[in-house]
Structure formats: C-alpha cells, structure tokens
Amino acid sequence: MSGQGPDLVVAGAGGGLVGALRAAQLGLDVLLVEATEHYRRGNNTSMSTAMIPGAGSRWQRAAGLYDSADLFVADVLRKTHGAADPRLARALAEVSAPLVEWLADDTGLALELVTDFHYPGHSVDRCHTVPGRHGTVLLDHLVERVTGSPRIDLLVPARLVDVRLDAAGAVSGVVVQRPDGSREEIDTRAVLLATNGYGADRALVAEHAPEIAAAVYHGSEASRGDALRIGTALGAASAFLDAYQGHAALAQRSATLVGWATVMHGGFLLDSTGHRFGDETTGYSEYAAALAARPGATGWLILDRRIADACLAFTDFRQTVESGVLVSADDPAALAEVTGLPVAAVAAELAGAAAVARGEAVDRFGRASFEAPLAPPYLAVRVVPALFHTQGGLVVDEHARVLRPDGSAIPGLYASGGAAAGISGHGAAGYLAGNGLLPALGLAYLAADHAAGTAGPAPADPHRPIDEGIR
C-alpha cells in the first residue's frame, strides 16, 4: 500500500468486495473498511440467495435461451411501471453478463443458471447463482480472494463515518472510526460507499416506507443509512427512498427464509382467516406488504412433498425444514387443525387452487398457474412479512459516480448496492429477483473501472489474469 494512502477506499465488505477485487486487478491499491467483524454471516450479501442476473450470458446461450440488455431493461421498466431510472437500468443490464462471466473466469466463482423455476417479472431465466443458492458461498469466495490480494488491505472492524472533499469539491480523504471511538483520517482520491441502505434504522424506515415498518427486519444490523447521511451532507442527490425489498415467506418460529420457489412451484398463502388474498406469483417483495396488511400480519404457506423436494436446492429452505417448523396433514380437515385455521376456508382454497391447476377454473385473483394440484400429505409453515433491505439512496450515473441535484458528479465519490438509488422504482412492487445483488456487485464493478481511469496509476489490462492483481 502506498505511503500516500490507497487509490480507492471501499466501505462495506458485501458487494464492495467486487469493487475491491476489480480495482486491484486494474492496478489500484485498495483499503476495504468494514464496520462489523461478523460481516461474513451478517451482511445482506451473505444473507441472500446469491441470485445475480446476467442478460445474454454464456450459460443462457448454452441452455438455448435468448436474452439481451434490451429485454432486461424492458422487464425492469414493466415491473416498475416505468418508474425506474432507465439510464441506470441500461447500465446494469449491459454489465450484467460481463459481470457474471468475470466472476466465473477471473475470480473462479462456480456459477449456474437457474432454470428449474421462473422468478416473477423476468421474461427469461437470467438469474445465476452458486451451489447451495446461498450468499455465504458467494461471500466466502470473494473474501478468500480479497484476503489473498497484495493490493487490498482490510480494516475490520471500523466504520467509515465521513468523506473529505478538497477545495475543488473532489474527494481527498476519509474518516474511519474504531469501536472504541478512536478516529483516523486517511488520504485517498476515490471512495466507494457500499454500506447498503437504512433498513436497520427503524426511524428512517418508518419515515420512508411506513407500510413495512412494523415487519421483521431480516438484514444487516450495520445497514444504518451511513452512505445516505454522508452523501447528502456532501450535497449529493437522493431518490427512491421509499423503495425496498420485502419478503412474505419468512418462517415465524425459526426466522429462516422459506423462499418463493415454493410459490412458483404451486404453493400459496392463506391469511389468518384461512383465505388466499391475491396472486402470489406477482412477486415476493410486494406480497410482504400485502401480508403485513392482513389480520394479525401473519399467514400460512401451503405446499406439498413435491414442492418441498423441488426446493431442497436452496440452503435456506433446507434450513427451514431442518428447523422443524413445517407441519404435515393428510387431508384438509387435518390441515385446518394443525394450522388453527377454519376448516371450511382451508378446504375451499385447496379445492379452488387444484381446479385452477387442472385447467377447470380461472383463478379469482388472476394467477395463471399453480403448476400442479397439491397432493397429501400437505405441508404448511407459518410465515410473517419481512423487510430485507431498502432500495433507495444516493443518485448515481452509469459509472456509479454520486451525483448532485444538478446532475454533476462529486469527483471521486461512488456508491453501489443499497447505498445507491437502485432500479426497483417506488415501494416494493418494482423489485425483481437480483435487484439487490446486481446493483451491489455491478455498480461496484463499474465504479472500479471508472476509478482506475481517474485515480492512481494508469489502468492495467482488464483482461489479464486476475491472479496478477489479487494474489
């Protein structure tokens, strides 16, 4: 590390790991600052299902699937009803395939295309994930590569609390704080804020997303809005602060994620009155708000053995099964008894869903498919709505540069993931699977590319083996 300070400071060891690795590959010296020593199991990247969209990837081509940045952008705009920033959506769609291929080829990450079920809102299967479909696998791999890099130093635990600007308004340094309260000023010309959003700050959630404020928070406790506070104090613009990713399938007793693959394979939700209350396949994020508005803000996810077997590829679902929170019943009456729901309502909903699955009826909520009728023994798990992370933040451009309200960039300041205003529009309904990880990893990647052209030495060959830059 240069005695004049690092070329780039990255705050946040989630998606920020990608920014650090890419910058190191391009010849920059990097300091990675992380607030909590438990980040490998406690940040939102580690808690995700590691779904990374890649539009036009080689895995799609191998599967005979046509996809493109145009299709991806169209899906984003359709899901958000045109509210998403089209410029940012375009930038992320275009980098998505190069990103997943870089992760595989240059960092050695094992990736596979998910084709066994279809995520709501994506017109083609484009989500890539790791074996086990869990963020800990992704994060552990990236951490291993970072810790092996001679160009990356880690400062853990330490919290980035301020960014200094010079007289010209460009980044000149940062202030980091240790848990004992001691502070250190570090000179640098570029900073990537990758500290996620403000989901752990209940007051901010109540202010910007009141519909989900009473829900369980299932995200990093370090997501306290640091980037939003730092950026706005420097004159940055913010947008989409009401946007968030919710989830309607968090098991109440075990606090494990049941997962929405259960729904896409034919499961459905009943509220505390024993009735369905909408088309579950619209998306797990908006359904969190729908569940939060039901009596008691709780419900039951109903599935069967076929669905359970199909979902065992997900570590989260296996952990839910192993926790013992699923109950089993051989008929509708028994299902009503073990769930405490009215038997007439449970029987009617099972029969109605089966009729739609057989093509004998049209779903009253417009749901197109249940894949197959549920068969006994029925399985059920009590679920509660959850807030996973916020999706609004600092306005950034296609290089992840933080922008002022007049559209000018703050030189040297970048934001990614939940620290940036993302591509989910307003509220929860615009969230597509991968709208958390793609801005987290993709914007970090874009920030590193831009920083390498403006800070430190001349950019190295971006196609050289990554081992030269990070081992």
Backbone torsions as a table, in degrees:
resi	resn	phi	psi	omega
1	MET	NA	134.3	-177.6
2	SER	-64.4	145.9	177.7
3	GLY	-68.2	-15.2	178.3
4	GLN	-87.8	7.4	-178.3
5	GLY	98.9	161.4	-178.2
6	PRO	-69.2	155.7	174.5
7	ASP	-70.0	-32.1	-177.0
8	LEU	-142.9	132.9	170.0
9	VAL	-107.3	126.2	176.8
10	VAL	-108.9	124.8	177.3
11	ALA	-103.6	109.6	178.6
12	GLY	117.3	115.8	-177.3
13	ALA	-99.8	51.7	169.5
14	GLY	-113.5	-108.1	173.4
15	GLY	-62.1	-22.1	178.1
16	GLY	-60.4	-21.9	176.8
17	LEU	-59.1	-38.0	178.7
18	VAL	-65.0	-41.9	177.4
19	GLY	-60.7	-41.9	178.9
20	ALA	-64.1	-45.1	-178.9
21	LEU	-65.0	-43.6	-179.2
22	ARG	-66.3	-42.1	179.6
23	ALA	-63.3	-41.2	178.0
24	ALA	-63.7	-39.7	177.8
25	GLN	-61.5	-32.2	-178.9
26	LEU	-89.5	9.0	171.3
27	GLY	97.9	7.9	-179.6
28	LEU	-91.8	149.5	169.7
29	ASP	-89.8	132.7	-170.3
30	VAL	-126.3	138.9	168.6
31	LEU	-112.2	122.2	179.8
32	LEU	-104.6	118.1	-177.5
33	VAL	-107.5	125.8	-178.3
34	GLU	-129.2	133.0	-170.9
35	ALA	-73.9	-31.8	-174.5
36	THR	-124.8	139.6	178.9
37	GLU	-73.2	-10.6	-179.3
38	HIS	-98.6	20.6	-173.3
39	TYR	-61.9	-27.3	-175.9
40	ARG	-67.1	-17.1	176.0
41	ARG	-127.7	2.4	-173.5
42	GLY	-123.4	0.3	177.7
43	ASN	-99.6	169.5	-172.5
44	ASN	-67.8	-29.5	176.0
45	THR	-63.6	-43.9	-179.8
46	SER	-69.0	-24.8	-177.8
47	MET	-91.0	-0.6	-177.3
48	SER	-83.1	176.2	171.8
49	THR	-94.4	12.2	174.1
50	ALA	59.2	37.3	178.5
51	MET	-90.8	116.3	-177.9
52	ILE	-119.6	111.4	177.5
53	PRO	-65.4	142.2	175.6
54	GLY	-144.3	102.9	-173.3
55	ALA	-86.9	109.2	-178.9
56	GLY	93.6	25.6	-178.2
57	SER	-74.9	165.2	179.0
58	ARG	-67.6	-26.9	176.9
59	TRP	-67.0	-38.9	176.0
60	GLN	-64.4	-44.6	179.6
61	ARG	-60.9	-40.2	179.2
62	ALA	-64.7	-29.1	179.6
63	ALA	-87.8	0.9	179.8
64	GLY	76.9	23.3	-178.0
65	LEU	-103.2	130.9	174.7
66	TYR	-92.6	131.8	176.3
67	ASP	-149.8	161.5	-179.7
68	SER	-158.0	165.9	174.9
69	ALA	-59.8	-36.7	179.2
70	ASP	-60.6	-44.7	179.6
71	LEU	-64.8	-40.8	-179.0
72	PHE	-64.3	-46.9	178.6
73	VAL	-60.2	-41.8	178.6
74	ALA	-60.6	-39.6	178.0
75	ASP	-64.8	-42.3	179.5
76	VAL	-62.1	-46.6	-178.4
77	LEU	-67.7	-34.9	177.6
78	ARG	-68.4	-43.7	-178.6
79	LYS	-66.3	-33.0	-178.4
80	THR	-95.2	6.0	-177.8
81	HIS	55.0	39.4	175.8
82	GLY	80.5	4.8	-174.9
83	ALA	-82.5	-24.6	-175.9
84	ALA	-66.5	152.2	177.1
85	ASP	-67.4	109.3	-175.5
86	PRO	-65.6	-30.8	179.0
87	ARG	-65.8	-44.1	179.2
88	LEU	-71.5	-38.5	176.6
89	ALA	-59.6	-40.5	178.9
90	ARG	-65.0	-44.7	-179.0
91	ALA	-61.5	-43.1	-178.9
92	LEU	-72.6	-36.9	177.4
93	ALA	-63.4	-40.5	-177.7
94	GLU	-72.7	-29.6	179.5
95	VAL	-87.8	-10.9	-170.6
96	SER	-62.0	-46.6	179.3
97	ALA	-69.7	-45.9	174.2
98	PRO	-57.6	-34.5	-179.6
99	LEU	-64.1	-51.4	-176.9
100	VAL	-66.9	-33.3	178.2
101	GLU	-72.2	-34.8	174.0
102	TRP	-64.9	-42.1	178.6
103	LEU	-59.7	-39.7	179.8
104	ALA	-75.2	-48.6	-171.2
105	ASP	-81.8	-37.5	-172.8
106	ASP	-99.5	-25.8	176.1
107	THR	-108.2	-10.0	177.7
108	GLY	80.5	18.6	-179.4
109	LEU	-74.0	130.6	177.1
110	ALA	-78.8	118.9	-178.4
111	LEU	-125.7	151.4	175.3
112	GLU	-142.3	152.3	178.7
113	LEU	-86.6	132.2	-180.0
114	VAL	-84.5	115.3	-179.9
115	THR	-127.9	-0.1	-175.6
116	ASP	-80.4	-14.0	170.5
117	PHE	-155.8	166.4	-171.7
118	HIS	-113.5	126.1	179.5
119	TYR	-74.3	139.8	179.6
120	PRO	-57.3	134.8	174.3
121	GLY	92.9	-23.5	177.5
122	HIS	-86.2	123.6	-177.3
123	SER	-77.8	-11.5	177.6
124	VAL	-146.8	151.5	177.7
125	ASP	-67.2	113.6	-178.8
126	ARG	-135.7	5.5	-179.7
127	CYS	-87.0	126.2	178.6
128	HIS	-107.8	143.1	-177.9
129	THR	-146.9	178.6	-177.3
130	VAL	-102.2	163.6	174.2
131	PRO	-56.4	133.8	-176.5
132	GLY	89.6	-15.4	176.4
133	ARG	50.1	51.0	-178.5
134	HIS	-142.0	140.2	-175.3
135	GLY	-64.1	-23.1	179.0
136	THR	-63.0	-34.5	178.3
137	VAL	-65.4	-45.6	177.9
138	LEU	-61.8	-49.5	-175.6
139	LEU	-65.9	-44.3	-179.7
140	ASP	-59.6	-39.0	179.2
141	HIS	-64.4	-47.0	-179.3
142	LEU	-65.3	-39.6	178.6
143	VAL	-62.3	-41.5	178.8
144	GLU	-59.2	-42.4	179.9
145	ARG	-69.1	-38.1	179.5
146	VAL	-65.6	-46.1	-177.7
147	THR	-67.6	-18.5	177.3
148	GLY	-90.9	3.1	-176.0
149	SER	-93.6	129.2	176.3
150	PRO	-73.1	-13.3	-178.2
151	ARG	-95.8	-4.2	-176.7
152	ILE	-120.3	125.3	171.9
153	ASP	-106.7	142.0	177.4
154	LEU	-107.8	137.2	174.7
155	LEU	-121.3	100.5	-173.2
156	VAL	-141.6	129.8	-6.2
157	PRO	-87.4	137.7	175.1
158	ALA	-160.0	143.9	-175.6
159	ARG	-114.2	127.6	174.3
160	LEU	-74.8	118.7	-173.9
161	VAL	-111.9	-12.6	179.3
162	ASP	-160.6	155.1	174.3
163	VAL	-123.1	129.2	179.7
164	ARG	-94.0	143.1	173.7
165	LEU	-114.9	150.9	176.5
166	ASP	-86.8	-174.4	-176.2
167	ALA	-63.1	-24.5	179.3
168	ALA	-88.0	-0.6	178.8
169	GLY	86.9	14.3	179.1
170	ALA	-101.4	155.1	178.8
171	VAL	-60.0	133.1	177.5
172	SER	-127.4	-12.3	179.6
173	GLY	175.3	177.5	179.3
174	VAL	-133.8	163.3	172.2
175	VAL	-120.3	125.9	177.9
176	VAL	-116.8	149.4	-177.0
177	GLN	-125.1	132.8	177.3
178	ARG	-84.2	163.6	178.4
179	PRO	-58.1	-26.5	179.4
180	ASP	-81.2	1.9	178.4
181	GLY	93.7	-10.0	179.2
182	SER	-70.1	146.3	-176.6
183	ARG	-122.0	152.9	179.2
184	GLU	-139.2	135.2	175.0
185	GLU	-97.8	133.3	-177.2
186	ILE	-127.5	127.7	178.5
187	ASP	-76.7	137.6	174.7
188	THR	-165.4	158.8	178.7
189	ARG	-107.0	-0.5	-179.4
190	ALA	-150.3	138.2	-179.3
191	VAL	-135.0	131.7	172.5
192	LEU	-109.3	115.2	175.8
193	LEU	-86.2	108.0	-178.7
194	ALA	-127.1	43.9	-172.6
195	THR	-96.8	15.0	180.0
196	ASN	69.5	-164.4	-175.2
197	GLY	-97.4	-138.6	-174.4
198	TYR	-124.2	25.4	-174.8
199	GLY	-59.6	-27.5	-178.8
200	ALA	-84.7	-5.1	177.3
201	ASP	-97.8	97.9	-173.2
202	ARG	-62.5	-31.4	179.2
203	ALA	-66.4	-42.8	178.2
204	LEU	-66.2	-38.6	177.7
205	VAL	-63.0	-44.8	179.4
206	ALA	-62.1	-33.9	-179.4
207	GLU	-73.0	-44.3	-171.4
208	HIS	-100.2	-28.2	-178.1
209	ALA	-136.1	62.6	-173.4
210	PRO	-60.5	-26.1	-177.5
211	GLU	-65.2	-21.0	-177.5
212	ILE	-115.9	5.3	-172.4
213	ALA	-63.9	-29.9	-178.3
214	ALA	-88.1	-3.9	-178.2
215	ALA	-75.8	163.6	174.7
216	VAL	-63.8	134.9	173.3
217	TYR	-92.4	121.4	-176.5
218	HIS	-121.4	67.0	-178.5
219	GLY	-154.4	-172.2	-176.2
220	SER	-69.4	135.9	176.3
221	GLU	-73.3	-11.4	177.5
222	ALA	-85.3	-5.0	-179.0
223	SER	-83.6	78.7	-172.6
224	ARG	-112.5	16.5	177.7
225	GLY	80.9	23.3	-178.0
226	ASP	-58.6	-45.7	-177.6
227	ALA	-65.0	-40.1	179.2
228	LEU	-62.7	-43.6	-179.7
229	ARG	-65.7	-47.9	-178.3
230	ILE	-64.5	-46.8	-176.5
231	GLY	-64.6	-46.7	-179.1
232	THR	-65.8	-32.5	176.7
233	ALA	-65.1	-24.5	178.4
234	LEU	-91.1	2.6	178.0
235	GLY	94.7	14.9	-179.5
236	ALA	-77.3	153.4	174.1
237	ALA	-84.8	153.4	174.5
238	SER	-130.4	158.8	-178.0
239	ALA	-157.0	160.3	175.2
240	PHE	55.9	37.2	-177.1
241	LEU	-68.2	-11.4	176.4
242	ASP	-88.7	-2.0	-175.9
243	ALA	-83.8	143.3	179.7
244	TYR	-159.7	161.1	169.1
245	GLN	-102.5	118.4	172.3
246	GLY	-104.1	176.2	174.2
247	HIS	-151.1	136.5	-177.4
248	ALA	-102.0	11.9	-176.4
249	ALA	-131.0	52.9	171.8
250	LEU	-99.8	122.1	-178.4
251	ALA	-64.2	129.5	-173.5
252	GLN	-66.3	-46.6	-173.7
253	ARG	-75.3	-38.7	-174.6
254	SER	-98.7	-11.6	-176.3
255	ALA	55.8	32.3	174.8
256	THR	-105.8	155.5	-179.1
257	LEU	-83.0	120.1	175.6
258	VAL	-73.2	-40.8	176.2
259	GLY	96.3	147.9	-176.1
260	TRP	-87.4	-6.1	172.2
261	ALA	-60.6	-29.5	176.7
262	THR	-58.5	-41.2	179.8
263	VAL	-71.8	-45.1	-176.1
264	MET	-67.2	-21.3	174.5
265	HIS	-87.8	0.2	174.7
266	GLY	125.4	-0.2	177.6
267	GLY	-76.4	169.3	178.3
268	PHE	-152.1	165.7	-177.9
269	LEU	-107.9	138.8	171.6
270	LEU	-113.9	140.5	175.4
271	ASP	-85.2	-172.5	-174.7
272	SER	-70.7	-6.5	174.0
273	THR	-95.3	-2.5	179.3
274	GLY	89.6	10.0	-176.0
275	HIS	-114.0	148.2	167.1
276	ARG	-69.0	158.5	-175.6
277	PHE	-139.7	22.2	176.4
278	GLY	162.0	-176.6	176.9
279	ASP	-87.8	104.5	-175.3
280	GLU	-64.6	-23.4	-174.7
281	THR	-80.4	-0.8	176.0
282	THR	-64.9	-31.0	177.8
283	GLY	150.9	145.8	-176.2
284	TYR	-73.7	-25.0	-177.0
285	SER	-71.3	-54.7	-179.8
286	GLU	-66.4	-25.6	-179.6
287	TYR	-71.6	-18.6	174.2
288	ALA	-63.5	-44.9	178.3
289	ALA	-66.0	-38.0	178.4
290	ALA	-63.2	-42.1	178.7
291	LEU	-68.2	-37.9	179.5
292	ALA	-61.9	-26.5	-178.5
293	ALA	-87.6	-5.9	-179.4
294	ARG	-81.5	162.5	179.5
295	PRO	-55.6	124.4	179.6
296	GLY	78.6	-5.1	180.0
297	ALA	50.3	44.2	177.5
298	THR	-152.7	162.3	-179.7
299	GLY	-161.2	-173.1	179.7
300	TRP	-126.5	129.9	174.4
301	LEU	-93.1	122.8	-174.8
302	ILE	-106.8	130.7	180.0
303	LEU	-147.8	-168.9	176.2
304	ASP	-143.4	-175.5	-175.9
305	ARG	-63.8	-37.3	179.2
306	ARG	-58.6	-46.7	-179.3
307	ILE	-66.8	-42.8	179.5
308	ALA	-58.8	-44.1	179.6
309	ASP	-63.6	-37.1	-178.9
310	ALA	-69.9	-21.3	-175.8
311	CYS	-99.2	1.4	-177.9
312	LEU	-68.3	-11.5	176.1
313	ALA	-67.6	-18.1	-179.6
314	PHE	-92.1	123.1	176.8
315	THR	-56.5	-41.6	-179.9
316	ASP	-57.9	-44.5	-178.7
317	PHE	-68.1	-40.1	177.3
318	ARG	-60.8	-40.0	178.4
319	GLN	-65.3	-35.3	176.6
320	THR	-64.8	-45.2	177.8
321	VAL	-61.3	-45.9	-177.9
322	GLU	-66.1	-22.7	179.0
323	SER	-74.1	-15.1	176.4
324	GLY	82.3	18.4	-175.8
325	VAL	-88.6	-12.2	177.2
326	LEU	-78.4	137.5	175.6
327	VAL	-110.4	156.8	-174.8
328	SER	-126.0	147.8	179.6
329	ALA	-150.4	144.0	-175.1
330	ASP	-89.2	-13.7	-179.9
331	ASP	-156.2	170.3	-177.5
332	PRO	-57.7	-38.7	-179.4
333	ALA	-64.4	-42.4	179.0
334	ALA	-67.7	-35.7	177.8
335	LEU	-64.2	-41.7	177.0
336	ALA	-62.4	-38.3	-178.2
337	GLU	-67.4	-45.3	-175.7
338	VAL	-74.5	-21.4	178.2
339	THR	-96.4	-17.1	-177.0
340	GLY	76.6	19.6	-179.5
341	LEU	-97.4	157.6	179.1
342	PRO	-61.6	130.6	-173.9
343	VAL	-64.5	-38.0	-178.2
344	ALA	-64.0	-41.3	-180.0
345	ALA	-66.8	-44.2	-179.2
346	VAL	-62.1	-45.5	-179.5
347	ALA	-63.0	-41.3	-179.1
348	ALA	-65.7	-40.4	-178.6
349	GLU	-71.2	-38.0	176.2
350	LEU	-62.6	-44.1	-179.3
351	ALA	-67.1	-40.7	-179.2
352	GLY	-65.1	-43.2	179.2
353	ALA	-65.5	-39.5	179.1
354	ALA	-63.9	-38.7	179.7
355	ALA	-65.0	-40.3	177.4
356	VAL	-65.3	-43.2	-179.3
357	ALA	-61.4	-33.1	179.5
358	ARG	-84.9	-2.3	-179.4
359	GLY	80.0	17.4	-177.6
360	GLU	-94.7	-8.8	-178.0
361	ALA	-152.5	163.9	175.1
362	VAL	-105.6	132.8	-177.7
363	ASP	-64.6	134.3	-176.9
364	ARG	-67.2	-18.8	177.9
365	PHE	-99.8	-1.0	178.3
366	GLY	89.2	8.3	178.3
367	ARG	-65.6	130.4	-173.0
368	ALA	-81.2	-31.6	-172.5
369	SER	-149.3	144.1	169.3
370	PHE	-116.3	9.9	179.7
371	GLU	65.2	-54.2	177.9
372	ALA	-161.6	153.6	176.3
373	PRO	-61.4	141.9	174.8
374	LEU	-67.8	142.6	-178.3
375	ALA	-123.3	140.9	177.2
376	PRO	-66.8	150.1	3.5
377	PRO	-74.4	135.5	176.3
378	TYR	-78.6	149.2	175.7
379	LEU	-119.7	149.1	179.4
380	ALA	-148.0	148.8	176.3
381	VAL	-141.7	134.7	179.7
382	ARG	-76.7	130.0	-176.0
383	VAL	-124.4	156.3	176.3
384	VAL	-130.7	154.0	176.5
385	PRO	-72.4	148.6	-178.3
386	ALA	-139.1	150.4	168.9
387	LEU	-99.3	122.5	179.0
388	PHE	-92.9	-50.4	176.9
389	HIS	-165.2	157.2	177.4
390	THR	-84.3	157.4	-172.9
391	GLN	-121.3	6.3	178.1
392	GLY	-111.8	162.2	-178.9
393	GLY	173.7	-144.8	-177.3
394	LEU	-72.6	137.3	178.7
395	VAL	-73.1	130.0	179.6
396	VAL	-127.8	161.2	176.8
397	ASP	-99.5	-166.9	-175.5
398	GLU	-71.2	-7.8	174.4
399	HIS	-104.9	8.5	-177.0
400	ALA	70.6	14.4	177.2
401	ARG	-73.5	136.3	178.7
402	VAL	-74.9	133.9	-174.3
403	LEU	-109.8	150.3	171.2
404	ARG	-84.8	168.5	179.0
405	PRO	-57.2	-26.9	179.0
406	ASP	-83.6	2.7	178.2
407	GLY	91.1	-6.5	177.3
408	SER	-78.8	152.2	-178.3
409	ALA	-90.7	146.5	170.0
410	ILE	-84.0	109.2	-172.5
411	PRO	-57.6	126.4	177.0
412	GLY	89.4	-3.1	-178.1
413	LEU	-108.7	126.9	-178.4
414	TYR	-128.1	158.5	176.1
415	ALA	-144.2	148.2	-179.4
416	SER	-143.4	165.1	177.1
417	GLY	59.5	-142.9	-178.0
418	GLY	-67.3	-10.9	175.1
419	ALA	-74.5	-19.7	-177.9
420	ALA	-106.8	154.8	171.0
421	ALA	-68.6	117.8	-171.0
422	GLY	-88.4	-149.4	-174.6
423	ILE	-122.4	27.8	-178.7
424	SER	-101.1	6.1	179.2
425	GLY	68.7	-140.6	-179.1
426	HIS	-106.0	151.9	176.0
427	GLY	66.6	-149.0	-176.4
428	ALA	-106.3	-18.9	-168.8
429	ALA	-73.0	-18.5	-178.0
430	GLY	-87.4	1.2	-175.9
431	TYR	-75.9	127.5	171.2
432	LEU	-107.3	148.0	174.9
433	ALA	-52.8	127.3	-178.2
434	GLY	97.2	-7.0	179.1
435	ASN	-70.3	-8.8	172.2
436	GLY	-89.4	-54.0	-175.2
437	LEU	-73.0	-35.9	-178.4
438	LEU	-63.9	-47.6	174.1
439	PRO	-64.5	-31.1	179.1
440	ALA	-67.7	-50.0	-178.4
441	LEU	-82.9	-43.4	-174.9
442	GLY	-67.5	-44.7	178.5
443	LEU	-68.0	-34.7	176.1
444	ALA	-62.9	-41.4	177.5
445	TYR	-62.3	-46.5	-179.9
446	LEU	-65.9	-37.6	178.2
447	ALA	-62.9	-43.1	179.5
448	ALA	-62.5	-42.5	178.7
449	ASP	-60.0	-44.1	-178.6
450	HIS	-70.5	-43.4	-179.6
451	ALA	-61.2	-34.8	-179.9
452	ALA	-65.6	-22.1	179.0
453	GLY	-91.4	-8.2	-175.2
454	THR	-126.9	-13.3	-177.5
455	ALA	-130.5	146.4	174.8
456	GLY	71.2	-153.2	-176.3
457	PRO	-72.8	171.3	176.0
458	ALA	-60.7	143.4	-178.3
459	PRO	-56.6	138.6	174.5
460	ALA	-78.1	173.8	177.3
461	ASP	-65.5	116.6	-176.9
462	PRO	-69.1	-9.7	-178.5
463	HIS	-103.9	2.8	178.5
464	ARG	-70.5	159.1	178.2
465	PRO	-56.6	135.1	-176.3
466	ILE	-65.7	-22.9	179.9
467	ASP	-57.2	-30.8	-179.0
468	GLU	-68.8	-25.9	-175.4
469	GLY	-99.4	-24.5	-172.2
470	ILE	-130.5	8.1	176.3
471	ARG	-109.8	NA	NA
